[in-house]
């Protein structure tokens, strides 16, 4: 991974764009993502329109740290605690029951919200200084390949996004692994294969049943 790191001035410009309801591209440990303020309905709608993404498909969120979970979800299953202890910060997205303060279409209208803590220093710094969640959807048109450089994003989006936080070339795929817990919190489902392998999930959860759905 290219060790390019934005200056504090660049971080502040990205934050200013988020506060103004803009869309910010930023690097993660896999691909570049697109951030908006998930509490700003107009910004979230603009992000869906930009990506040509169906409103029925949820947008995942980055949070600054595990302690922020309680502001978004009413509970954290014990199985998730095990996964969080081992894989956060990192490319593991967990699907939680959401609180009522989350925008319905942000979560695909199914009462859940997908969360993770990023291990990329730039994504982490952006999220820490923002002080709450940001969207973590990949910086591509829906159904098209993800992007790993700021130059690629600039060629595709240009001035259609507010700011590109250049963190150098990212590591690329696979993306984050996505896991969902069942209603009784005794079984986990791997809903998307990713950087964290099925074997690693199984080794961490031990006695839990795991269903793979690829």
C-alpha positions, -999 to 999 in steps of 0.1 A, spaced: 0 0 0 13 35 -9 21 53 23 6 86 11 -11 103 40 -33 135 36 -24 166 56 -46 179 84 -57 207 61 -69 181 36 -87 162 63 -104 194 74 -115 201 38 -131 167 36 -149 173 69 -161 207 57 -175 190 26 -193 164 48 -208 191 70 -221 209 38 -239 178 27 -213 168 1 -199 134 -10 -163 126 -1 -141 99 -15 -116 83 9 -94 52 10 -101 21 30 -81 -11 36 -97 -26 4 -111 0 -20 -119 37 -20 -153 45 -4 -178 73 -6 -187 92 26 -217 113 33 -234 123 66 -259 94 71 -281 118 92 -285 141 61 -313 127 41 -305 149 10 -269 138 11 -278 101 13 -303 105 -16 -276 122 -36 -252 93 -30 -278 68 -42 -284 88 -73 -246 92 -80 -240 55 -78 -273 46 -96 -280 23 -66 -314 9 -58 -330 25 -28 -337 -11 -16 -300 -18 -12 -286 -7 22 -255 14 26 -230 2 52 -215 26 77 -181 32 93 -181 41 130 -151 56 149 -149 28 174 -168 -1 190 -182 22 218 -202 41 192 -224 10 186 -249 19 213 -259 51 195 -269 31 164 -280 -3 176 -299 -13 208 -278 -45 214 -246 -63 203 -249 -102 202 -223 -121 221 -212 -138 189 -205 -104 174 -184 -95 205 -161 -124 197 -158 -112 161 -153 -76 171 -125 -85 196 -106 -103 168 -113 -84 136 -121 -48 145 -107 -25 133 -107 -43 100 -126 -55 69 -155 -72 87 -190 -57 84 -216 -68 109 -253 -64 104 -271 -51 135 -307 -42 144 -309 -4 140 -323 22 163 -352 44 151 -329 74 145 -314 58 113 -329 68 80 -351 39 68 -338 39 32 -302 41 44 -307 6 58 -327 -9 29 -360 -6 49 -354 -39 67 -347 -26 102 -310 -34 101 -278 -15 97 -243 -27 85 -214 -14 106 -176 -17 108 -145 1 121 -119 6 95 -82 -2 100 -70 22 73 -54 52 90 -70 77 67 -105 63 70 -100 60 107 -88 96 110 -117 109 90 -142 90 111 -125 100 144 -125 137 135 -160 135 122 -170 120 155 -198 98 143 -207 74 114 -200 80 77 -212 59 48 -188 32 36 -202 23 2 -175 17 -25 -166 45 -49 -180 30 -81 -212 28 -101 -233 0 -88 -224 -32 -105 -191 -19 -118 -155 -26 -106 -143 -9 -74 -115 16 -76 -82 17 -58 -67 52 -67 -78 88 -63 -70 93 -100 -95 66 -111 -122 83 -90 -114 117 -104 -117 103 -140 -151 87 -132 -167 113 -110 -148 146 -115 -167 175 -99 -198 153 -93 -183 146 -58 -173 173 -34 -138 161 -23 -113 133 -29 -92 125 1 -61 110 -16 -45 83 5 -25 66 -23 -33 33 -39 -53 9 -17 -48 -28 -14 -78 -38 -35 -100 -69 -32 -115 -89 -19 -137 -64 0 -150 -66 36 -167 -98 47 -203 -93 57 -219 -114 85 -254 -114 99 -266 -130 132 -299 -148 133 -329 -136 154 -320 -158 184 -283 -149 181 -271 -185 181 -262 -187 144 -242 -165 120 -246 -162 83 -218 -151 60 -237 -131 35 -207 -119 15 -173 -136 12 -145 -111 17 -111 -104 32 -119 -123 65 -122 -159 55 -149 -184 64 -123 -205 82 -113 -174 104 -149 -168 112 -155 -204 122 -123 -205 143 -134 -174 161 -170 -184 168 -162 -220 177 -196 -234 189 -218 -213 167 -235 -226 137 -225 -208 105 -244 -207 72 -226 -195 41 -247 -177 15 -226 -165 -14 
